[in-house]
Amino acid sequence: MAEQLGDLAAFVAVAKAGGFREAARASGVSASSLSEALRRLEARLGVRLLHRSTRSVVPTEAGARLLDRLGPALGEVEAALDVVNGFRDRPAGTLRLNVPASAARLVLPALVPQFLAAYPEIVLDVVVDETFVDVLAAGCDAGIRYEERLEQDMIAVRTRAIYCSTRACAAVSRAG
């Protein structure tokens, strides 16, 4: 599929530029690579898409129709990829956590405000569940579990041991 999209993008570039050299300059791809991509595309479709001469490249009727439909479609693909690339630059989106009630009461209030301040593009969705659960199958991204509540095949990372007395736990709970 990636090769097909590349071939389609090469066709659009050549057709819009009116030639292979011009398209190569604009896209940063060699003219021979563009020519090969167009040859593959035409062979796959079984129809000629461009009339070529030594001076110009002009879409055939089939090529013109394809170009009319591909322009907006490839623009949408680019826009979709831009959205995804935004996730690479900064954490964003919904983070769904599965936690027991005690962690929701005692651990999260101390961590969540600072976390959300550091990552304002994150929306936190907390699911409180006391049962043994496959966190990923439940649609969550991560979870907090105490050692005795871990599934056998769960990958766990120990962050720190939390010990607190009843009075200290109440203070942490009120501080959050």
Secondary structure, DSSP 8 states (H G I E B T S, - for coil): -HHHHHHHHHHHHHHHHTSHHHHHHHHTS-HHHHHHHHHHHHHHHTS--EEE-SS-EEE-HHHHHHHHHHHHHHHHHHHHHHHHHHHHHS--EEEEEEE-HHHHHHTHHHHHHHHHHH-TTEEEEEEE--S---TTTTT-SEE---GGG--TT------------HHHHHHHHHH-
